[in-house]
Amino acid sequence: MKYLDEYRDPALARSLLAELRATATRPWRIMEVCGGQTHTLVRQGIDELLPAGIRMIHGPGCPVCVTPLETLDRAMSIAARPGVVFTSFGDMLRVPGTGTDLLSLRARGADVRVVYTPMDAVRLAERHPDREVVFLAVGFETTAPANAMTVLHADRLGLANFSVLVSHVLVPPAMTALLADPDCEVQAFLAAGHVCAVMGWAEYEPIAVRHQVPIVVTGFEPLDLLEGILLAVRQLESGRFEVENQYARAVVRSGNTAAQDAVRRVFRVTDRAWRGIGRLPGSGLELAPRYAEFDAARRFDVGELRPVEDSECIAGAILTGARLPTDCTAYGVRCTPRHPLGAPMVSTEGTCAAFHSAGRTRSSTSSTGTRRTTETS
């Protein structure tokens, strides 16, 4: 298959690893921002094959995981109401809120439905004019254009019974916030190729210069990641701090301008809370005043919410790369994909889910990168 098998060639992988060993002269710490990249790194064992001293830090690149608990509790409060059809992508249904999740609500009779595109929710609103249809719109810049086009389409149709609960977040402010932390160990970034396919990479250039960190736009296959790591290490070794594009087959500097125009038309930048990170200025999107009538948060008064995180879950430290899943005492014991305590264990892009599916036990590597004796459980 073109652009797939070519990027899983084991001989080329060995060649890239050999070049990495020849290039790296000192330890380096690189963060991959995207949860999809994390899963490839862990599933393929790439993070364990890298030369000694090169450590991957898993970043807050899972949109499900960074969705704040308050948004989840608001979603469940709306979904539990009579007359509401609550729609979402499937990866949100088992994410725990305060005391329950959307799947459990559905089991108790709430009309919660999985959709495959936001347009499916619009079609439901057309077919059921007597019901309020709500779509949970989460994600990074990658999903924002489709959600923007959905709102535009609903507006053209004049649908009074359709709304979206928006929790979109933006990558560059999160990267800046991480780098501003005095305890931050990140020396280079692998930027998410799908985000940059929409937004391009011009907005990353000031970050690279200001914070003196190489940023490499990278794809999601094993060879993409190995080449992205190699490009980052080359920059670090030579003292360069630039944005490079490994994912040239899908990304250009300007991005997708039509998609960007749709996002700018429907949304405006706002402050946004990130699970485990906190509220970051200018890090999210909300509906522009012109489309406020489609805002589910305004349409449904859910009263005061009191989100309560599980006291044992260390999702926040995992999302910022400060800890590994295997550092958590609940990992693989009281927190599993079937019974998750936090979003990183249940999301298809979550770091905990990646470690668990790859059979990582407590713990082959500590959060500081020091090898420890593996425990079995």
Backbone hydrogen bonds in HBPLUS format (Angstrom, degrees):
<---DONOR---> <-ACCEPTOR-->    atom                        ^
c    i                          cat <-CA-CA->   ^        H-A-AA   ^      H-
h    n   atom  resd res      DA  || num        DHA   H-A  angle D-A-AA Bond
n    s   type  num  typ     dist DA aas  dist angle  dist       angle   num
A0004-LEU N   A0001-MET O   3.15 MM   3  5.62 137.0  2.35 142.2 136.0     1
A0005-ASP N   A0001-MET O   3.25 MM   4  5.75 151.6  2.33 147.9 156.3     2
A0007-TYR N   A0004-LEU O   2.95 MM   3  5.36 141.0  2.11 108.7 119.6     3
A0008-ARG N   A0005-ASP O   3.03 MM   3  5.22 159.6  2.07 116.4 116.0     4
A0223-LEU N   A0007-TYR O   3.10 MM 216  4.96 168.0  2.12 144.6 142.0     5
A0013-ALA N   A0009-ASP O   3.01 MM   4  6.28 149.7  2.10 147.4 156.9     6
A0014-ARG N   A0010-PRO O   2.95 MM   4  6.21 158.3  2.00 148.3 152.4     7
A0015-SER N   A0011-ALA O   3.05 MM   4  6.31 149.7  2.15 141.7 150.3     8
A0016-LEU N   A0012-LEU O   2.94 MM   4  6.20 157.2  1.99 150.4 155.4     9
A0017-LEU N   A0013-ALA O   2.95 MM   4  6.19 158.4  1.99 151.3 157.6    10
A0018-ALA N   A0014-ARG O   2.95 MM   4  6.13 153.4  2.02 143.2 150.3    11
A0019-GLU N   A0015-SER O   2.99 MM   4  6.26 153.1  2.07 144.1 151.6    12
A0020-LEU N   A0016-LEU O   2.88 MM   4  6.15 150.8  1.97 145.9 154.2    13
A0021-ARG N   A0017-LEU O   3.00 MM   4  6.29 157.2  2.05 148.2 153.5    14
A0022-ALA N   A0018-ALA O   3.04 MM   4  6.31 147.1  2.15 142.1 151.2    15
A0023-THR N   A0019-GLU O   2.93 MM   4  6.07 131.4  2.18 139.7 152.8    16
A0023-THR N   A0020-LEU O   3.11 MM   3  5.03 130.8  2.36  93.4 106.9    17
A0024-ALA N   A0020-LEU O   2.95 MM   4  6.02 171.7  1.96 163.1 162.4    18
A0028-TRP N   A0053-GLY O   3.01 MM  25  6.18 142.6  2.15 122.8 130.9    19
A0055-ARG N   A0028-TRP O   2.90 MM  27  6.35 163.9  1.93 163.8 168.0    20
A0187-GLN N   A0029-ARG O   2.85 MM 158  5.48 162.0  1.89 153.6 157.1    21
A0030-ILE N   A0055-ARG O   2.94 MM  25  6.29 160.2  1.98 161.6 168.1    22
A0057-ILE N   A0030-ILE O   2.73 MM  27  5.88 159.1  1.78 142.8 147.6    23
A0031-MET N   A0188-ALA O   2.92 MM 157  6.34 164.8  1.94 159.2 157.7    24
A0190-LEU N   A0031-MET O   2.84 MM 159  6.19 151.3  1.92 150.9 152.0    25
A0032-GLU N   A0057-ILE O   3.25 MM  25  6.61 138.8  2.43 150.8 161.6    26
A0059-GLY N   A0032-GLU O   3.09 MM  27  5.87 156.3  2.14 168.9 164.6    27
A0033-VAL N   A0190-LEU O   3.17 MM 157  6.23 170.2  2.18 166.3 163.4    28
A0038-THR N   A0034-CYS O   3.07 MM   4  6.45 150.0  2.16 142.3 151.2    29
A0035-GLY N   A0061-GLY O   2.97 MM  26  4.69 156.6  2.03 109.0 101.5    30
A0039-HIS N   A0035-GLY O   3.02 MM   4  6.31 156.7  2.07 147.8 152.3    31
A0040-THR N   A0036-GLY O   3.22 MM   4  6.51 155.4  2.28 142.5 148.4    32
A0041-LEU N   A0037-GLN O   2.92 MM   4  6.16 167.2  1.93 156.6 160.1    33
A0042-VAL N   A0038-THR O   2.94 MM   4  6.14 162.4  1.98 156.1 160.2    34
A0043-ARG N   A0039-HIS O   2.78 MM   4  5.67 161.5  1.81 147.0 153.3    35
A0044-GLN N   A0040-THR O   3.03 MM   4  5.78 161.7  2.06 142.6 147.8    36
A0046-ILE N   A0041-LEU O   2.82 MM   5  4.90 122.8  2.15 142.6 154.9    37
A0045-GLY N   A0042-VAL O   3.08 MM   3  4.91 147.1  2.19  96.6 106.7    38
A0048-GLU N   A0045-GLY O   3.11 MM   3  5.39 137.0  2.30 103.0 114.6    39
A0049-LEU N   A0046-ILE O   3.02 MM   3  5.01 141.7  2.17  99.7 111.3    40
A0054-ILE N   A0051-PRO O   3.10 MM   3  5.87 169.3  2.11 142.7 146.0    41
A0065-CYS N   A0062-CYS O   3.03 MM   3  5.21 114.8  2.47 100.6 116.1    42
A0066-VAL N   A0062-CYS O   3.12 MM   4  6.41 151.7  2.21 158.1 165.7    43
A0067-THR N   A0064-VAL O   3.37 MM   3  5.45 151.8  2.46  99.1 107.2    44
A0275-ARG N   A0066-VAL O   2.88 MM 209  4.51 173.5  1.89 121.7 124.0    45
A0071-THR N   A0068-PRO O   3.05 MM   3  5.49 126.2  2.35 106.8 119.2    46
A0072-LEU N   A0068-PRO O   3.30 MM   4  6.75 156.2  2.36 148.1 154.6    47
A0073-ASP N   A0069-LEU O   2.89 MM   4  6.18 161.5  1.92 155.5 160.4    48
A0074-ARG N   A0070-GLU O   2.88 MM   4  6.08 151.1  1.97 143.3 151.7    49
A0075-ALA N   A0071-THR O   2.84 MM   4  6.07 156.2  1.90 147.5 154.3    50
A0076-MET N   A0072-LEU O   2.98 MM   4  6.28 156.6  2.03 149.6 155.1    51
A0077-SER N   A0073-ASP O   2.97 MM   4  6.15 148.6  2.07 142.6 151.2    52
A0078-ILE N   A0074-ARG O   3.00 MM   4  6.26 156.4  2.06 151.0 156.6    53
A0079-ALA N   A0075-ALA O   2.84 MM   4  6.03 163.8  1.87 150.1 155.4    54
A0080-ALA N   A0076-MET O   3.07 MM   4  6.03 142.4  2.22 138.1 145.5    55
A0081-ARG N   A0078-ILE O   3.11 MM   3  5.60 164.2  2.13 116.0 120.9    56
A0084-VAL N   A0081-ARG O   3.39 MM   3  5.83 150.2  2.49 133.7 131.4    57
A0132-GLU N   A0083-GLY O   2.91 MM  49  6.19 166.6  1.93 163.7 166.3    58
A0085-VAL N   A0132-GLU O   2.75 MM  47  6.03 164.6  1.77 154.9 158.6    59
A0134-VAL N   A0085-VAL O   2.93 MM  49  6.29 161.6  1.96 157.2 161.7    60
A0086-PHE N   A0111-ASP O   2.87 MM  25  6.21 154.2  1.94 158.8 165.0    61
A0113-ARG N   A0086-PHE O   2.80 MM  27  6.20 160.3  1.84 158.1 164.7    62
A0087-THR N   A0134-VAL O   2.70 MM  47  5.91 166.4  1.72 167.7 172.6    63
A0136-LEU N   A0087-THR O   3.03 MM  49  6.38 153.9  2.10 153.1 159.2    64
A0088-SER N   A0113-ARG O   3.09 MM  25  6.55 145.4  2.22 158.6 167.5    65
A0115-VAL N   A0088-SER O   2.95 MM  27  5.81 156.1  2.01 136.7 143.1    66
A0092-MET N   A0089-PHE O   3.24 MM   3  6.13 171.0  2.25 125.4 128.2    67
A0093-LEU N   A0090-GLY O   3.23 MM   3  5.61 156.1  2.30 111.8 118.2    68
A0095-VAL N   A0092-MET O   3.37 MM   3  5.45 164.1  2.40 105.7 110.3    69
A0103-LEU N   A0093-LEU O   2.91 MM  10  5.07 151.0  1.99 144.3 136.0    70
A0097-GLY N   A0100-THR O   2.77 MM   3  5.51 169.1  1.79 166.6 170.5    71
A0105-LEU N   A0101-ASP O   3.07 MM   4  6.40 153.8  2.14 148.3 156.3    72
A0106-ARG N   A0102-LEU O   2.96 MM   4  6.25 153.1  2.04 145.7 152.5    73
A0107-ALA N   A0103-LEU O   3.02 MM   4  6.34 151.5  2.10 143.8 151.6    74
A0108-ARG N   A0104-SER O   3.08 MM   4  6.38 132.4  2.32 138.9 151.3    75
A0108-ARG N   A0105-LEU O   3.03 MM   3  5.07 132.0  2.27  95.4 109.0    76
A0110-ALA N   A0105-LEU O   3.04 MM   5  5.50 161.4  2.08 143.3 137.4    77
A0109-GLY N   A0106-ARG O   2.98 MM   3  5.11 162.7  2.01 107.6 112.0    78
A0112-VAL N   A0110-ALA O   3.06 MM   2  5.76 126.5  2.35 106.5  91.3    79
A0120-ASP N   A0117-THR O   3.02 MM   3  5.51 147.5  2.13 111.1 119.8    80
A0121-ALA N   A0118-PRO O   3.05 MM   3  5.35 130.5  2.31 102.8 114.6    81
A0122-VAL N   A0118-PRO O   3.37 MM   4  6.85 148.3  2.48 141.0 149.3    82
A0123-ARG N   A0119-MET O   2.99 MM   4  6.31 158.3  2.04 151.1 156.1    83
A0124-LEU N   A0120-ASP O   3.04 MM   4  6.33 146.9  2.15 140.8 149.9    84
A0125-ALA N   A0121-ALA O   3.01 MM   4  6.34 151.6  2.10 144.7 152.1    85
A0126-GLU N   A0122-VAL O   2.96 MM   4  6.34 147.2  2.07 146.6 156.1    86
A0127-ARG N   A0123-ARG O   3.00 MM   4  6.26 153.2  2.07 145.5 152.2    87
A0128-HIS N   A0124-LEU O   2.90 MM   4  6.00 134.3  2.11 144.6 157.0    88
A0131-ARG N   A0128-HIS O   3.01 MM   3  5.52 168.1  2.02 122.1 124.4    89
A0133-VAL N   A0161-ASN O   2.81 MM  28  6.08 169.9  1.82 173.8 170.2    90
A0163-SER N   A0133-VAL O   3.02 MM  30  6.49 146.4  2.13 158.7 165.6    91
A0135-PHE N   A0163-SER O   2.96 MM  28  6.46 152.4  2.04 146.5 154.9    92
A0165-LEU N   A0135-PHE O   2.87 MM  30  6.17 158.7  1.91 149.4 155.7    93
A0137-ALA N   A0165-LEU O   2.88 MM  28  5.73 146.3  1.99 134.4 145.2    94
A0167-SER N   A0137-ALA O   2.79 MM  30  6.05 155.2  1.85 167.3 160.4    95
A0169-VAL N   A0139-GLY O   3.01 MM  30  6.29 157.9  2.06 146.9 153.5    96
A0147-ASN N   A0143-THR O   3.23 MM   4  6.46 162.0  2.26 154.8 160.2    97
A0148-ALA N   A0144-ALA O   2.82 MM   4  5.98 150.3  1.91 152.0 160.9    98
A0149-MET N   A0145-PRO O   2.91 MM   4  6.17 162.4  1.94 153.9 157.6    99
A0150-THR N   A0146-ALA O   3.01 MM   4  6.20 144.1  2.15 139.6 149.5   100
A0151-VAL N   A0147-ASN O   3.12 MM   4  6.40 155.8  2.18 145.0 149.8   101
A0152-LEU N   A0148-ALA O   3.02 MM   4  6.34 161.5  2.06 151.6 156.9   102
A0153-HIS N   A0149-MET O   2.91 MM   4  6.10 153.3  1.98 143.3 150.5   103
A0154-ALA N   A0150-THR O   2.88 MM   4  6.14 161.2  1.92 151.0 156.1   104
A0155-ASP N   A0151-VAL O   2.88 MM   4  6.07 151.6  1.96 148.2 156.2   105
A0156-ARG N   A0152-LEU O   2.98 MM   4  6.26 154.1  2.05 144.9 151.5   106
A0157-LEU N   A0153-HIS O   2.99 MM   4  6.28 150.3  2.08 147.6 155.8   107
A0158-GLY N   A0154-ALA O   3.00 MM   4  6.10 117.9  2.40 133.1 148.5   108
A0159-LEU N   A0154-ALA O   3.12 MM   5  5.51 167.3  2.14 155.7 157.0   109
A0158-GLY N   A0155-ASP O   3.08 MM   3  4.97 141.7  2.23  95.1 106.6   110
A0164-VAL N   A0294-PHE O   2.73 MM 130  6.03 161.6  1.77 172.2 166.6   111
A0296-ALA N   A0164-VAL O   2.96 MM 132  5.25 173.5  1.96 127.8 128.8   112
A0285-LEU N   A0168-HIS O   3.16 MM 117  5.29 148.7  2.27 125.0 126.6   113
A0170-LEU N   A0283-SER O   2.75 MM 113  5.05 151.0  1.83 139.9 137.8   114
A0174-ALA N   A0171-VAL O   2.97 MM   3  5.36 123.5  2.30 112.2 127.0   115
A0175-MET N   A0171-VAL O   3.10 MM   4  6.40 156.9  2.16 158.1 165.4   116
A0176-THR N   A0172-PRO O   2.97 MM   4  6.21 161.2  2.01 155.0 160.0   117
A0177-ALA N   A0173-PRO O   2.93 MM   4  6.10 154.6  1.99 142.9 149.7   118
A0178-LEU N   A0174-ALA O   3.00 MM   4  6.22 158.1  2.05 148.7 154.0   119
A0179-LEU N   A0175-MET O   3.01 MM   4  6.26 159.8  2.06 149.3 154.7   120
A0180-ALA N   A0176-THR O   2.96 MM   4  6.14 136.2  2.16 142.1 154.0   121
A0181-ASP N   A0178-LEU O   3.22 MM   3  5.45 151.7  2.31 103.1 111.3   122
A0184-CYS N   A0181-ASP O   2.93 MM   3  5.28 165.6  1.95 119.8 122.6   123
A0189-PHE N   A0214-PRO O   2.91 MM  25  6.35 161.0  1.95 155.6 161.8   124
A0216-VAL N   A0189-PHE O   2.93 MM  27  6.28 164.1  1.96 150.3 153.9   125
A0191-ALA N   A0216-VAL O   2.80 MM  25  5.74 144.5  1.93 123.5 134.8   126
A0218-THR N   A0191-ALA O   3.03 MM  27  5.89 174.1  2.03 153.0 152.6   127
A0196-CYS N   A0192-ALA O   3.13 MM   4  6.40 164.7  2.16 154.1 158.5   128
A0193-GLY N   A0218-THR O   3.03 MM  25  5.16 122.8  2.37 171.5 155.5   129
A0197-ALA N   A0193-GLY O   2.85 MM   4  6.04 131.1  2.10 138.9 152.7   130
A0198-VAL N   A0195-VAL O   3.10 MM   3  5.46 137.7  2.29 103.2 114.1   131
A0199-MET N   A0195-VAL O   2.91 MM   4  6.18 172.1  1.92 154.3 156.0   132
A0200-GLY N   A0196-CYS O   2.62 MM   4  4.37 143.5  1.75 121.8 128.2   133
A0256-ASN N   A0198-VAL O   2.88 MM  58  4.81 155.4  1.94 114.9 122.6   134
A0201-TRP N   A0253-ARG O   3.09 MM  52  5.20 141.2  2.25 121.4 129.4   135
A0204-TYR N   A0201-TRP O   3.03 MM   3  5.42 154.6  2.09 111.6 119.6   136
A0205-GLU N   A0202-ALA O   3.18 MM   3  5.48 148.0  2.28 106.5 115.2   137
A0207-ILE N   A0204-TYR O   3.12 MM   3  5.27 119.9  2.50 100.1 115.1   138
A0208-ALA N   A0204-TYR O   3.05 MM   4  6.38 159.4  2.09 158.2 163.7   139
A0209-VAL N   A0205-GLU O   3.17 MM   4  6.41 160.5  2.21 151.7 156.3   140
A0210-ARG N   A0206-PRO O   2.83 MM   4  5.88 169.0  1.85 149.8 153.7   141
A0211-HIS N   A0207-ILE O   2.99 MM   4  5.84 166.3  2.01 147.7 152.0   142
A0212-GLN N   A0208-ALA O   2.91 MM   4  5.26 114.2  2.36 125.2 137.7   143
A0213-VAL N   A0208-ALA O   3.14 MM   5  4.84 144.9  2.27 123.1 133.4   144
A0215-ILE N   A0242-GLU O   2.98 MM  27  6.27 169.9  1.99 154.1 154.8   145
A0244-GLU N   A0215-ILE O   2.95 MM  29  6.46 152.4  2.02 152.0 161.0   146
A0217-VAL N   A0244-GLU O   2.79 MM  27  6.17 161.8  1.82 167.4 163.5   147
A0246-GLN N   A0217-VAL O   2.81 MM  29  5.64 142.7  1.95 151.0 160.1   148
A0247-TYR N   A0217-VAL O   3.30 MM  30  6.11 138.2  2.49 129.5 135.6   149
A0224-ASP N   A0221-GLU O   3.01 MM   3  5.13 118.0  2.41 102.2 118.3   150
A0225-LEU N   A0221-GLU O   3.07 MM   4  6.40 161.1  2.10 162.7 167.2   151
A0226-LEU N   A0222-PRO O   2.99 MM   4  6.25 162.3  2.02 151.0 156.3   152
A0227-GLU N   A0223-LEU O   2.91 MM   4  5.93 162.8  1.94 145.3 150.3   153
A0228-GLY N   A0224-ASP O   2.83 MM   4  6.02 154.6  1.90 146.1 154.4   154
A0229-ILE N   A0225-LEU O   2.85 MM   4  6.05 159.2  1.90 151.0 155.8   155
A0230-LEU N   A0226-LEU O   2.97 MM   4  6.16 157.9  2.01 144.0 150.5   156
A0231-LEU N   A0227-GLU O   2.88 MM   4  6.14 160.9  1.92 153.3 157.6   157
A0232-ALA N   A0228-GLY O   3.01 MM   4  6.24 156.0  2.06 145.2 151.8   158
A0233-VAL N   A0229-ILE O   2.88 MM   4  6.14 160.2  1.92 153.4 158.7   159
A0234-ARG N   A0230-LEU O   2.90 MM   4  6.11 158.8  1.94 152.2 158.2   160
A0235-GLN N   A0231-LEU O   3.14 MM   4  6.39 158.1  2.19 144.6 149.6   161
A0236-LEU N   A0232-ALA O   2.96 MM   4  6.25 164.1  1.98 151.2 155.8   162
A0237-GLU N   A0233-VAL O   2.82 MM   4  5.97 164.0  1.85 156.0 159.9   163
A0238-SER N   A0234-ARG O   3.08 MM   4  6.21 142.6  2.22 141.3 150.7   164
A0238-SER N   A0235-GLN O   3.15 MM   3  5.20 125.1  2.47  95.5 109.6   165
A0239-GLY N   A0235-GLN O   2.85 MM   4  5.87 112.6  2.31 144.6 161.5   166
A0240-ARG N   A0235-GLN O   2.92 MM   5  4.79 158.7  1.96 139.9 140.7   167
A0239-GLY N   A0236-LEU O   3.32 MM   3  5.13 153.6  2.40  95.4 103.1   168
A0250-ALA N   A0247-TYR O   3.02 MM   3  5.85 168.2  2.03 125.4 129.2   169
A0251-VAL N   A0247-TYR O   3.01 MM   4  5.90 144.7  2.13 154.1 163.7   170
A0255-GLY N   A0252-VAL O   3.06 MM   3  5.35 145.9  2.18 108.2 118.4   171
A0260-GLN N   A0256-ASN O   3.01 MM   4  6.32 159.1  2.06 151.8 158.4   172
A0261-ASP N   A0257-THR O   2.92 MM   4  6.08 152.8  1.99 144.1 150.9   173
A0262-ALA N   A0258-ALA O   3.15 MM   4  6.44 154.2  2.22 145.4 151.3   174
A0263-VAL N   A0259-ALA O   3.09 MM   4  6.40 159.4  2.13 151.2 156.4   175
A0264-ARG N   A0260-GLN O   2.92 MM   4  6.18 164.9  1.95 154.5 158.4   176
A0265-ARG N   A0261-ASP O   2.97 MM   4  6.10 144.3  2.10 142.1 151.8   177
A0266-VAL N   A0262-ALA O   3.16 MM   4  6.35 155.5  2.22 149.5 154.2   178
A0267-PHE N   A0263-VAL O   2.84 MM   4  5.61 163.3  1.87 155.3 160.9   179
A0288-ALA N   A0266-VAL O   2.83 MM  22  5.68 169.0  1.84 149.5 146.2   180
A0268-ARG N   A0286-GLU O   2.82 MM  18  5.57 148.5  1.92 157.6 167.9   181
A0286-GLU N   A0268-ARG O   2.97 MM  18  5.57 152.5  2.05 153.2 162.0   182
A0270-THR N   A0284-GLY O   2.87 MM  14  5.19 158.7  1.92 130.9 133.5   183
A0284-GLY N   A0270-THR O   2.95 MM  14  5.19 147.2  2.06 165.7 161.0   184
A0272-ARG N   A0280-LEU O   3.23 MM   8  5.66 161.6  2.27 146.0 148.6   185
A0280-LEU N   A0272-ARG O   2.95 MM   8  5.66 167.4  1.97 148.1 144.9   186
A0274-TRP N   A0278-GLY O   2.85 MM   4  5.08 153.0  1.92 120.1 128.3   187
A0277-ILE N   A0274-TRP O   3.09 MM   3  5.24 156.9  2.14 118.2 125.1   188
A0278-GLY N   A0274-TRP O   2.89 MM   4  5.08 174.7  1.90 147.7 146.7   189
A0291-TYR N   A0288-ALA O   2.85 MM   3  5.59 150.7  1.94 125.0 132.9   190
A0292-ALA N   A0289-PRO O   3.17 MM   3  4.91 169.9  2.18 109.8 108.8   191
A0294-PHE N   A0291-TYR O   3.04 MM   3  5.82 164.7  2.06 121.1 125.9   192
A0295-ASP N   A0292-ALA O   3.01 MM   3  5.22 162.6  2.04 116.9 118.2   193
A0298-ARG N   A0295-ASP O   3.14 MM   3  5.49 135.4  2.35 104.7 115.7   194
A0299-ARG N   A0295-ASP O   2.99 MM   4  6.25 153.2  2.07 147.0 155.6   195
A0300-PHE N   A0296-ALA O   2.98 MM   4  5.92 157.7  2.03 150.4 152.5   196
A0313-CYS N   A0310-ASP O   3.24 MM   3  5.50 143.7  2.38 105.4 115.0   197
A0318-ILE N   A0314-ILE O   3.13 MM   4  6.42 151.1  2.22 151.5 160.4   198
A0319-LEU N   A0315-ALA O   2.80 MM   4  5.97 159.5  1.84 157.6 162.5   199
A0320-THR N   A0316-GLY O   3.20 MM   4  6.41 143.5  2.34 143.8 152.3   200
A0322-ALA N   A0317-ALA O   2.86 MM   5  5.06 125.0  2.17 159.6 166.4   201
A0323-ARG N   A0317-ALA O   3.12 MM   6  5.36 146.4  2.23 122.1 119.7   202
A0321-GLY N   A0318-ILE O   3.10 MM   3  5.07 154.9  2.17 100.8 108.5   203
A0327-ASP N   A0324-LEU O   2.89 MM   3  5.33 162.4  1.92 116.5 122.2   204
A0328-CYS N   A0325-PRO O   2.98 MM   3  5.59 165.0  2.01 119.1 124.1   205
A0331-TYR N   A0328-CYS O   3.23 MM   3  5.31 147.3  2.34 101.5 110.7   206
A0333-VAL N   A0330-ALA O   3.02 MM   3  5.38 162.9  2.05 129.2 132.6   207
A0334-ARG N   A0330-ALA O   3.01 MM   4  4.88 127.6  2.29 122.4 137.4   208
A0335-CYS N   A0330-ALA O   2.86 MM   5  5.33 141.7  2.00 154.8 142.3   209
A0332-GLY N   A0335-CYS O   2.88 MM   3  5.43 137.0  2.06 164.3 153.3   210
A0336-THR N   A0339-HIS O   3.27 MM   3  5.04 162.7  2.30 105.8 109.6   211
A0339-HIS N   A0336-THR O   3.01 MM   3  5.04 124.9  2.33  99.7 114.5   212
A0345-MET N   A0342-GLY O   3.28 MM   3  6.03 158.6  2.32 119.6 125.2   213
A0346-VAL N   A0343-ALA O   3.05 MM   3  5.38 136.9  2.24 110.2 121.8   214
A0347-SER N   A0343-ALA O   3.00 MM   4  5.87 164.0  2.02 174.3 173.7   215
A0353-ALA N   A0344-PRO O   2.88 MM   9  6.22 145.8  2.00 154.8 143.9   216
A0350-GLY N   A0347-SER O   3.14 MM   3  4.89 164.7  2.16 101.3 105.9   217
A0354-ALA N   A0350-GLY O   3.01 MM   4  6.26 151.7  2.09 144.9 153.1   218
A0355-PHE N   A0351-THR O   2.97 MM   4  6.26 163.0  2.00 154.2 157.4   219
A0356-HIS N   A0352-CYS O   2.89 MM   4  6.08 164.1  1.92 150.8 155.7   220
A0357-SER N   A0353-ALA O   2.90 MM   4  5.96 167.7  1.91 150.7 154.1   221
A0358-ALA N   A0354-ALA O   3.12 MM   4  6.19 138.4  2.30 139.0 149.6   222
A0360-ARG N   A0355-PHE O   2.92 MM   5  5.17 159.5  1.97 160.1 154.6   223
A0359-GLY N   A0356-HIS O   3.04 MM   3  5.15 159.7  2.09 105.7 111.6   224
A0375-GLU N   A0362-ARG O   2.75 MM  13  5.34 136.5  1.94 111.6 126.0   225
A0372-ARG N   A0364-SER O   3.40 MM   8  5.44 163.3  2.43 118.2 122.1   226
A0366-SER N   A0370-THR O   3.16 MM   4  5.48 167.4  2.18 142.5 146.4   227
A0369-GLY N   A0366-SER O   2.94 MM   3  5.22 162.5  1.97 112.3 117.1   228
